[in-house]
Amino acid sequence: MKAQTFLPEEYRPAEDEPFMNELQLEYFRRKLLAWKQELLSQSAETLEGLQDSARNVPDLADRASEETDRALELRTRDRQRKLVSKIDAALRRIETGEYGYCEMTGDQISLKRLDARPIATMTLEAQERHERRERVHRDD
């Protein structure tokens, strides 16, 4: 196992340092782990809420409202689950040295983009091209 990299609390990745150096990798690794922990905590709360709401509600309007809330909670939870798997994939890319590089072009993904969306796998330009192609094919 790799030795823990010391990361100053006020550290932010900067364009004038080597791309994906140890500090940057550690910064993003911690950011991803904190995000994952937050999602898992929310997911546990959602599960508790769903179990609490599983009671029998006699009023039809209340029951319908409860079912709608439940469906929304389940959709939210499904989105969180997908996000956690994307976070896990990003953490694996950090371990393999692929993190921060576009999966389409191999170019560096901007630090600004990674800071805003640490699970990004493409540069903004590649992502936009990908989305345009998807829209065109979806209209067929």
N, CA, C and O of each residue as an XYZ file, in Angstrom:
560
protein
N       0.841     -1.195      0.000
C       0.000      0.000      0.000
C       0.877      1.246      0.000
O       1.936      1.278      0.626
N       0.418      2.266     -0.710
C       1.162      3.507     -0.855
C       1.123      4.327      0.425
O       0.133      4.315      1.157
N       2.212      5.038      0.684
C       2.250      5.922      1.852
C       1.285      7.085      1.637
O       1.115      7.555      0.512
N       0.663      7.543      2.704
C      -0.295      8.653      2.651
C       0.435      9.944      2.273
O       1.477     10.263      2.846
N      -0.107     10.673      1.321
C       0.462     11.949      0.898
C      -0.061     13.036      1.829
O      -1.262     13.125      2.088
N       0.867     13.873      2.336
C       0.449     14.998      3.179
C      -0.184     16.049      2.278
O       0.396     16.454      1.271
N      -1.372     16.480      2.651
C      -2.091     17.471      1.858
C      -2.445     18.653      2.757
O      -3.280     18.521      3.651
N      -1.807     19.824      2.522
C      -2.161     20.996      3.328
C      -3.651     21.298      3.188
O      -4.206     21.171      2.097
N      -4.295     21.693      4.267
C      -5.739     21.919      4.284
C      -6.194     22.935      3.240
O      -7.263     22.787      2.648
N      -5.383     23.961      3.017
C      -5.781     25.027      2.093
C      -5.371     24.734      0.640
O      -5.569     25.577     -0.234
N      -4.808     23.560      0.378
C      -4.322     23.223     -0.960
C      -5.445     23.193     -1.997
O      -6.516     22.641     -1.745
N      -5.195     23.788     -3.161
C      -6.071     23.702     -4.317
C      -5.170     23.426     -5.524
O      -4.119     24.053     -5.654
N      -5.556     22.510     -6.402
C      -4.739     22.244     -7.596
C      -4.556     23.513     -8.424
O      -5.489     24.301     -8.574
N      -3.359     23.708     -8.958
C      -3.062     24.905     -9.758
C      -2.496     24.497    -11.114
O      -1.810     23.484    -11.245
N      -2.806     25.319    -12.121
C      -2.358     25.042    -13.488
C      -0.831     25.100    -13.629
O      -0.273     24.507    -14.551
N      -0.152     25.818    -12.711
C       1.297     25.997    -12.865
C       2.118     24.891    -12.195
O       3.332     25.033    -12.044
N       1.477     23.799    -11.794
C       2.227     22.667    -11.232
C       2.064     21.467    -12.162
O       1.149     21.447    -12.986
N       2.939     20.466    -12.043
C       2.818     19.301    -12.928
C       1.419     18.671    -12.827
O       0.889     18.489    -11.732
N       0.838     18.344    -13.979
C      -0.522     17.797    -14.029
C      -0.560     16.422    -13.360
O       0.269     15.553    -13.629
N      -1.543     16.259    -12.483
C      -1.798     15.025    -11.734
C      -0.567     14.558    -10.942
O      -0.221     13.377    -10.918
N       0.076     15.541    -10.298
C       1.162     15.201     -9.380
C       0.548     14.574     -8.125
O      -0.675     14.475     -8.023
N       1.371     14.156     -7.182
C       0.864     13.470     -5.979
C      -0.152     14.302     -5.197
O      -1.153     13.774     -4.713
N       0.115     15.617     -5.076
C      -0.817     16.471     -4.326
C      -2.173     16.552     -5.015
O      -3.214     16.461     -4.364
N      -2.156     16.723     -6.333
C      -3.423     16.802     -7.065
C      -4.192     15.487     -6.951
O      -5.399     15.489     -6.710
N      -3.499     14.374     -7.123
C      -4.168     13.074     -7.025
C      -4.777     12.877     -5.635
O      -5.900     12.389     -5.500
N      -4.027     13.260     -4.616
C      -4.533     13.117     -3.244
C      -5.719     14.051     -3.006
O      -6.686     13.676     -2.343
N      -5.643     15.266     -3.547
C      -6.741     16.229     -3.423
C      -8.018     15.632     -4.011
O      -9.064     15.642     -3.362
N      -7.937     15.114     -5.232
C      -9.124     14.560     -5.886
C      -9.574     13.264     -5.217
O     -10.772     13.001     -5.115
N      -8.625     12.458     -4.763
C      -8.991     11.219     -4.069
C      -9.820     11.545     -2.824
O     -10.858     10.928     -2.587
N      -9.359     12.511     -2.034
C     -10.101     12.900     -0.823
C     -11.450     13.515     -1.155
O     -12.440     13.261     -0.470
N     -11.488     14.327     -2.211
C     -12.747     14.963     -2.629
C     -13.764     13.881     -3.022
O     -14.931     13.951     -2.637
N     -13.315     12.891     -3.785
C     -14.190     11.794     -4.209
C     -14.660     10.960     -3.020
O     -15.834     10.599     -2.935
N     -13.742     10.657     -2.103
C     -14.113      9.849     -0.930
C     -15.124     10.586     -0.045
O     -16.047      9.967      0.484
N     -14.956     11.893      0.119
C     -15.891     12.683      0.937
C     -17.268     12.706      0.276
O     -18.288     12.587      0.954
N     -17.293     12.859     -1.043
C     -18.553     12.878     -1.790
C     -19.258     11.529     -1.665
O     -20.470     11.463     -1.460
N     -18.475     10.456     -1.793
C     -19.041      9.105     -1.680
C     -19.631      8.891     -0.287
O     -20.725      8.344     -0.152
N     -18.913      9.319      0.740
C     -19.390      9.166      2.117
C     -20.694      9.924      2.330
O     -21.615      9.430      2.980
N     -20.756     11.133      1.773
C     -21.974     11.951      1.880
C     -23.157     11.244      1.207
O     -24.256     11.206      1.761
N     -22.931     10.689      0.021
C     -23.998      9.981     -0.697
C     -24.455      8.736      0.062
O     -25.649      8.445      0.132
N     -23.496      8.007      0.627
C     -23.847      6.795      1.373
C     -24.648      7.143      2.629
O     -25.571      6.416      2.995
N     -24.304      8.242      3.283
C     -25.058      8.689      4.459
C     -26.483      9.054      4.059
O     -27.441      8.663      4.725
N     -26.615      9.808      2.964
C     -27.947     10.187      2.477
C     -28.754      8.945      2.109
O     -29.959      8.878      2.353
N     -28.085      7.979      1.528
C     -28.749      6.748      1.108
C     -29.272      5.989      2.323
O     -30.375      5.443      2.284
N     -28.493      5.949      3.398
C     -28.926      5.277      4.631
C     -30.145      5.990      5.215
O     -31.082      5.344      5.683
N     -30.129      7.330      5.184
C     -31.272      8.103      5.678
C     -32.515      7.818      4.831
O     -33.616      7.673      5.363
N     -32.330      7.739      3.506
C     -33.447      7.446      2.592
C     -34.045      6.093      2.925
O     -35.266      5.939      2.975
N     -33.185      5.117      3.152
C     -33.647      3.766      3.464
C     -34.458      3.756      4.758
O     -35.510      3.122      4.839
N     -33.953      4.467      5.770
C     -34.692      4.562      7.039
C     -36.052      5.225      6.808
O     -37.065      4.775      7.344
N     -36.070      6.284      6.016
C     -37.309      6.995      5.718
C     -38.311      6.102      4.995
O     -39.508      6.141      5.278
N     -37.814      5.301      4.063
C     -38.699      4.392      3.333
C     -39.277      3.331      4.265
O     -40.447      2.966      4.150
N     -38.459      2.843      5.182
C     -38.947      1.828      6.119
C     -39.992      2.429      7.061
O     -40.991      1.783      7.377
N     -39.760      3.664      7.507
C     -40.727      4.334      8.386
C     -42.051      4.584      7.665
O     -43.115      4.505      8.278
N     -41.989      4.885      6.361
C     -43.204      5.228      5.631
C     -43.940      3.993      5.105
O     -44.964      4.122      4.434
N     -43.432      2.818      5.401
C     -44.051      1.591      4.885
C     -45.318      1.209      5.658
O     -45.867      0.124      5.465
N     -45.768      2.096      6.519
C     -46.968      1.791      7.305
C     -48.218      1.847      6.427
O     -48.184      2.415      5.336
N     -49.302      1.268      6.892
C     -50.549      1.240      6.141
C     -51.301      2.556      6.357
O     -51.663      2.892      7.485
N     -51.531      3.293      5.277
C     -52.238      4.576      5.355
C     -53.656      4.357      4.810
O     -53.821      4.052      3.629
N     -54.680      4.508      5.661
C     -56.047      4.202      5.219
C     -56.614      5.186      4.192
O     -57.353      4.764      3.302
N     -56.298      6.468      4.284
C     -56.856      7.465      3.366
C     -56.226      7.315      1.972
O     -55.001      7.307      1.846
N     -57.051      7.196      0.937
C     -56.542      6.972     -0.422
C     -55.662      8.114     -0.918
O     -54.624      7.873     -1.533
N     -56.063      9.345     -0.657
C     -55.268     10.500     -1.099
C     -53.908     10.507     -0.403
O     -52.882     10.771     -1.030
N     -53.910     10.213      0.905
C     -52.645     10.164      1.646
C     -51.767      9.022      1.134
O     -50.550      9.160      1.016
N     -52.407      7.896      0.833
C     -51.649      6.739      0.351
C     -51.025      7.055     -1.009
O     -49.869      6.714     -1.261
N     -51.796      7.710     -1.886
C     -51.276      8.075     -3.213
C     -50.098      9.039     -3.075
O     -49.088      8.908     -3.767
N     -50.242      9.997     -2.181
C     -49.169     10.958     -1.936
C     -47.929     10.239     -1.404
O     -46.805     10.534     -1.812
N     -48.145      9.301     -0.494
C     -47.044      8.539      0.081
C     -46.338      7.690     -0.988
O     -45.113      7.570     -0.983
N     -47.115      7.109     -1.893
C     -46.538      6.293     -2.975
C     -45.696      7.154     -3.922
O     -44.637      6.731     -4.388
N     -46.182      8.367     -4.197
C     -45.435      9.292     -5.052
C     -44.112      9.666     -4.384
O     -43.061      9.665     -5.025
N     -44.173      9.983     -3.099
C     -42.954     10.310     -2.350
C     -41.974      9.143     -2.378
O     -40.770      9.326     -2.553
N     -42.509      7.953     -2.204
C     -41.697      6.738     -2.184
C     -41.002      6.518     -3.532
O     -39.819      6.184     -3.584
N     -41.757      6.711     -4.619
C     -41.187      6.540     -5.959
C     -40.072      7.556     -6.202
O     -39.039      7.229     -6.785
N     -40.292      8.788     -5.751
C     -39.278      9.830     -5.887
C     -38.022      9.466     -5.094
O     -36.903      9.613     -5.586
N     -38.217      8.997     -3.881
C     -37.081      8.577     -3.037
C     -36.297      7.457     -3.714
O     -35.066      7.464     -3.710
N     -37.012      6.494     -4.294
C     -36.334      5.368     -4.949
C     -35.557      5.822     -6.183
O     -34.461      5.323     -6.441
N     -36.118      6.769     -6.954
C     -35.400      7.311     -8.111
C     -34.139      8.043     -7.656
O     -33.068      7.893     -8.245
N     -34.289      8.833     -6.601
C     -33.144      9.569     -6.060
C     -32.066      8.590     -5.612
O     -30.881      8.781     -5.886
N     -32.490      7.556     -4.932
C     -31.547      6.554     -4.448
C     -30.833      5.840     -5.594
O     -29.643      5.539     -5.503
N     -31.568      5.572     -6.668
C     -30.969      4.927     -7.833
C     -29.912      5.841     -8.456
O     -28.839      5.381     -8.847
N     -30.224      7.154     -8.548
C     -29.241      8.121     -9.066
C     -28.004      8.150     -8.174
O     -26.877      8.204     -8.667
N     -28.221      8.115     -6.854
C     -27.091      8.127     -5.916
C     -26.231      6.876     -6.096
O     -25.003      6.946     -6.049
N     -26.885      5.733     -6.302
C     -26.160      4.473     -6.484
C     -25.282      4.551     -7.737
O     -24.130      4.119     -7.721
N     -25.837      5.106     -8.827
C     -25.070      5.248    -10.063
C     -23.899      6.208     -9.861
O     -22.804      5.986    -10.379
N     -24.142      7.274     -9.104
C     -23.091      8.244     -8.822
C     -21.962      7.603     -8.010
O     -20.786      7.855     -8.270
N     -22.325      6.774     -7.027
C     -21.304      6.088     -6.219
C     -20.459      5.187     -7.108
O     -19.246      5.099     -6.918
N     -21.079      4.516     -8.076
C     -20.271      3.645     -8.940
C     -19.353      4.471     -9.845
O     -18.254      4.027    -10.177
N     -19.799      5.684    -10.253
C     -18.914      6.564    -11.032
C     -17.759      7.078    -10.172
O     -16.636      7.228    -10.654
N     -18.041      7.345     -8.899
C     -16.990      7.779     -7.969
C     -15.977      6.649     -7.793
O     -14.770      6.887     -7.812
N     -16.468      5.417     -7.621
C     -15.568      4.262     -7.488
C     -14.686      4.112     -8.732
O     -13.497      3.811     -8.626
N     -15.281      4.325     -9.910
C     -14.509      4.231    -11.157
C     -13.432      5.320    -11.197
O     -12.310      5.068    -11.636
N     -13.771      6.524    -10.743
C     -12.789      7.624    -10.712
C     -11.655      7.284     -9.739
O     -10.487      7.545    -10.028
N     -11.999      6.703     -8.591
C     -10.966      6.315     -7.620
C     -10.048      5.244     -8.214
O      -8.843      5.253     -7.966
N     -10.615      4.321     -8.999
C      -9.784      3.301     -9.664
C      -8.854      3.956    -10.686
O      -7.699      3.555    -10.827
N      -9.370      4.981    -11.409
C      -8.516      5.684    -12.378
C      -7.365      6.396    -11.671
O      -6.264      6.482    -12.215
N      -7.607      6.902    -10.470
C      -6.521      7.531     -9.705
C      -5.449      6.479     -9.425
O      -4.258      6.742     -9.588
N      -5.874      5.289     -9.005
C      -4.926      4.208     -8.681
C      -4.132      3.748     -9.906
O      -2.955      3.404     -9.791
N      -4.774      3.743    -11.075
C      -4.101      3.244    -12.281
C      -3.360      4.328    -13.057
O      -2.697      4.042    -14.053
N      -3.474      5.584    -12.594
C      -2.769      6.670    -13.271
C      -3.512      7.227    -14.479
O      -2.938      7.996    -15.250
N      -4.777      6.855    -14.660
C      -5.556      7.338    -15.803
C      -6.409      8.550    -15.453
O      -7.005      9.159    -16.342
N      -6.477      8.909    -14.179
C      -7.359      9.999    -13.739
C      -6.895     11.330    -14.312
O      -5.703     11.638    -14.336
N      -7.876     12.116    -14.777
C      -7.568     13.459    -15.269
C      -7.328     13.518    -16.761
O      -7.128     14.596    -17.320
N      -7.347     12.350    -17.417
C      -7.115     12.307    -18.856
C      -8.390     11.860    -19.566
O      -9.079     10.945    -19.116
N      -8.689     12.515    -20.675
C      -9.907     12.242    -21.445
C      -9.880     10.829    -22.016
O      -8.895     10.414    -22.627
N     -10.973     10.095    -21.811
C     -11.032      8.723    -22.328
C     -11.207      8.691    -23.856
O     -10.994      7.649    -24.476
N     -11.587      9.810    -24.459
C     -11.766      9.863    -25.909
C     -10.494     10.339    -26.624
O     -10.105      9.777    -27.648
N      -9.857     11.370    -26.082
C      -8.729     12.001    -26.782
C      -7.383     11.778    -26.092
O      -6.332     11.929    -26.716
N      -7.413     11.421    -24.811
C      -6.162     11.278    -24.064
C      -5.630     12.606    -23.548
O      -4.618     12.642    -22.848
N      -6.317     13.713    -23.896
C      -5.890     15.045    -23.444
C      -6.167     15.215    -21.956
O      -6.970     14.490    -21.368
N      -5.483     16.195    -21.359
C      -5.726     16.518    -19.949
C      -7.096     17.180    -19.808
O      -7.453     18.067    -20.584
N      -7.854     16.738    -18.812
C      -9.120     17.388    -18.476
C      -8.754     18.570    -17.593
O      -7.928     18.429    -16.690
N      -9.345     19.724    -17.830
C      -8.946     20.913    -17.068
C      -9.185     20.714    -15.565
O     -10.143     20.061    -15.152
N      -8.295     21.289    -14.772
C      -8.424     21.188    -13.310
C      -9.730     21.818    -12.849
O     -10.360     21.337    -11.907
N     -10.135     22.896    -13.516
C     -11.379     23.578    -13.169
C     -12.570     22.622    -13.352
O     -13.457     22.556    -12.501
N     -12.576     21.888    -14.467
C     -13.652     20.932    -14.743
C     -13.621     19.792    -13.715
O     -14.664     19.396    -13.194
N     -12.436     19.273    -13.429
C     -12.321     18.179    -12.461
C     -12.734     18.626    -11.062
O     -13.324     17.854    -10.307
N     -12.424     19.868    -10.723
C     -12.801     20.366     -9.402
C     -14.327     20.468     -9.298
O     -14.909     20.166     -8.256
N     -14.968     20.899    -10.398
C     -16.426     21.027    -10.408
C     -17.106     19.665    -10.543
O     -18.162     19.438     -9.953
N     -16.510     18.766    -11.311
C     -17.095     17.441    -11.568
C     -15.975     16.402    -11.525
O     -15.466     15.992    -12.569
N     -15.589     15.975    -10.315
C     -14.430     15.085    -10.175
C     -14.596     13.706    -10.820
O     -13.626     12.953    -10.916
N     -15.823     13.360    -11.268
C     -16.010     12.073    -11.940
C     -15.910     12.209    -13.461
O     -16.120     11.234    -14.182
N     -15.589     13.421    -13.957
C     -15.504     13.652    -15.406
C     -14.496     12.692    -16.038
O     -13.416     12.452    -15.498
N     -14.880     12.145    -17.205
C     -13.992     11.230    -17.926
C     -13.582     11.790    -19.281
O     -12.801     11.177    -20.009
N     -14.125     12.977    -19.615
C     -13.810     13.593    -20.907
C     -13.556     15.084    -20.732
O     -14.045     15.711    -19.792
N     -12.782     15.635    -21.656
C     -12.633     17.084    -21.675
C     -13.994     17.666    -22.031
O     -14.861     16.960    -22.547
N     -14.179     18.928    -21.761
C     -15.455     19.580    -22.059
C     -15.780     19.473    -23.551
O     -16.924     19.216    -23.927
N     -14.767     19.672    -24.395
C     -14.975     19.622    -25.846
C     -15.410     18.215    -26.264
O     -16.354     18.069    -27.042
N     -14.740     17.189    -25.763
C     -15.090     15.803    -26.113
C     -16.489     15.465    -25.594
O     -17.255     14.780    -26.272
N     -16.817     15.941    -24.407
C     -18.147     15.697    -23.826
C     -19.234     16.329    -24.703
O     -20.268     15.716    -24.968
N     -18.982     17.566    -25.146
C     -19.961     18.253    -25.991
C     -20.131     17.529    -27.328
O     -21.253     17.389    -27.814
N     -19.013     17.063    -27.935
C     -19.100     16.295    -29.190
C     -19.899     15.017    -28.967
O     -20.743     14.652    -29.785
N     -19.627     14.348    -27.865
C     -20.313     13.103    -27.518
C     -21.819     13.338    -27.366
O     -22.630     12.563    -27.874
N     -22.184     14.415    -26.662
C     -23.602     14.723    -26.459
C     -24.288     15.110    -27.762
O     -25.447     14.756    -27.978
N     -23.578     15.843    -28.646
C     -24.162     16.201    -29.947
C     -24.423     14.938    -30.772
O     -25.479     14.808    -31.390
N     -23.469     14.015    -30.781
C     -23.650     12.747    -31.517
C     -24.830     11.968    -30.953
O     -25.624     11.408    -31.708
N     -24.951     11.930    -29.598
C     -26.067     11.214    -28.974
C     -27.400     11.818    -29.389
O     -28.348     11.090    -29.684
N     -27.478     13.150    -29.413
C     -28.728     13.823    -29.803
C     -29.103     13.493    -31.230
O     -30.270     13.237    -31.528
N     -28.114     13.499    -32.118
C     -28.368     13.217    -33.525
C     -28.904     11.796    -33.677
O     -29.872     11.578    -34.406
N     -28.289     10.831    -33.002
C     -28.723      9.432    -33.104
C     -30.053      9.204    -32.421
O     -30.820      8.335    -32.836
N     -30.341      9.966    -31.382
C     -31.602      9.809    -30.660
C     -32.775     10.273    -31.531
O     -33.888      9.761    -31.409
N     -32.513     11.247    -32.410
C     -33.572     11.778    -33.273
C     -33.908     10.861    -34.434
O     -34.924     11.063    -35.098
N     -33.080      9.858    -34.696
C     -33.327      8.924    -35.820
C     -34.607      8.153    -35.644
O     -34.956      7.334    -36.494
